Amino acid sequence: MISIADSLYRNKILKKLDFHFGEFYLCKDFIVSEVFEDRVFGVEEASQVVDEAVAYYEKMEMNHKKLYIANCINKYSVKPTGWLKFGHLRKYLYGYCVVDDSKHGLMSAILESKFVPIGFKSVTTLEDAISWAESSKS
């Protein structure tokens, strides 16, 4: 698995957000998250990312809905029930895509999909996730 910053899609990055729990890349039609190794990503962390991303997109007048891509280049934990507190994300996101090529990642994605209030897809490559974003431009 490769970071978007090291991929051929790096030219799509408009802004990078750095947090103690991970790096987040804001692009025109999607957001890529790369959470650090052994972290737990829950509602508190997601709220920080959403707040900064929404502020950036509003400032840049790019208010159309985005695809959120969880690029799982590191092993970390997610609190899937946290999605229950994010129903309002439908206003900002049309979908959530997990990129993971491991068996464990696939099992986690299946569990997480039960709680996600927007379109959901699990793929094995960043290319597939970005293809979904580009074919779904709103």
Phi, psi and omega in degrees: 000145185233146176290147176299329181294338180254007185257176177286357177265003183301333180290349178275349182287124177265323182205143176250131175254127179252128176231166179292346182254353179167180178241141185228132186246120180266125179237171184303314187246000182202163175239133178248124176257141174224090183284143182289159179306137173062021177268163172247122182253114182229198184301318183299313180293315181299322180298319178298316181295312182300315181301313181290321180295314180298317179299317180295310182296323177295317179299322181273001182056044177241066189270006179289159182294148183242165170261132176263122181248118175268100181272098189277069179281345177236160175271125179209171181253150178237143173265092188299330181291346176301332179300334180297337180268004185241032176301330180293348180294341178305335179291332185249332186235139174260345182198164180227126183235127177259126176253111180203132181255014180259157178296318178299319179298320178297317180295318178297319180297321179298316178296312182299324182300335181291340185250348186283123184273011181228178178307142183227142176210144175242127181228169182254353179224150175298324178303316179296321179295314181293327175299319177299314180300316184285333179275350183246016183310131180258000000 
